[in-house]
Amino acid sequence: MNDQTNQRGDRLPEAHSLTLERRVRLTVTEVSEVLRVEETGVALRVGQCVLMVRGAGLKLRELRPEGGRVEVLGSIDAIGYEAAPSGGLLRRLFG
């Protein structure tokens, strides 16, 4: 478990990687669960955090159990983290 924090004291997500190519392809590793997939948003569990991807025409192209690799395709507008899967922010994003 990763106990590192940033300068504000927020807990950092566990080790994973993000690769964004031309805002149309996002590759994420160490995904433990796909929480939601919609054309306007994708929510992925990465360690103790939720990685949220917002955009248009989003879809999953690749899901590999080994290493938890997920590829999101579409027009990607924003990427962010939520510390806990409380549902509040997810509900606002994906209604």
N, C-alpha and C positions, 0 to 999 in steps of 0.2 A: 504494500500500500504506500502511496506517495503522500508524504506529509508536508510537502513544500508549499509555500505561500508566496503571493506576489507582494509588491510594496505596500498595497492597501491592506494586506492581511487576508485576502481572499484565498481560499484553498485552490491550488492549481489542479487541473484534470490529470488523471494518470497518463502515463506515457502512451502516446499515439502519434500519428502523423496525418497531416492534411496536405494535399497537393491540388492546387487550383490552377487549371489551364484555361486561359482566355475567358474566364467567367462562364464557361459552358460545360466543364467537366471537373468534378471534385472527387478525389480519391481519398478515402478515410481508412486508416488501419485501426486495429484493436477495438472494433465495434462489437459489443456483446449482445445488442438487441436492436432491431428496427422497431421503433415505437409507432411511427406513423409515416405514411407516404401519400401525399396528395399533390396535385399539379402545382399548387402554390407554396408547399412546404413539406419538408422532411425532418423527422426527429429521430435521432440515433442515440442510444445509450453508449457512452464511452467512459468506462470506469464508474465513478460515482456521479458523473455529470451527464447532462443531455446536450448534445450538439444539435443546434437548430439551423436549418438551411432554408432560406426564403428565396422565392423567385417565381418564374413562370414556366409552365410546360415541364416540370420536374418529373423525373422517373428514375428508378434504380435499374442500372444496366447489368451490374455484376454484384454478386454476393458470394464470398468465399468463406466457408467456415474456418479454414486454417488461417490464422492471423486476423480473422474478423474483418476482411477487406470488403469495402462497399464502394461502389462508384455511382455518383449521382450525375445525371445529365440533364441539361436544360439551361435556361437563362437564370444564372445565379446572381441575386442582388445583395444578399446579406448572409453572414455566418456568425453565430453567437453561441454562448454556453449558458445553461441554467444549472445552478448548483445542485438542486434536488428536483426530482420529478413530481412537484407539487400539483401540477396541472394548471395553475393559474396562468402562467405565461403561455403554455402550450394551448390552452383554451382560447386566449386572445389571438394567438397567431393563426390557429387553424379552425377557430370557431366551432 
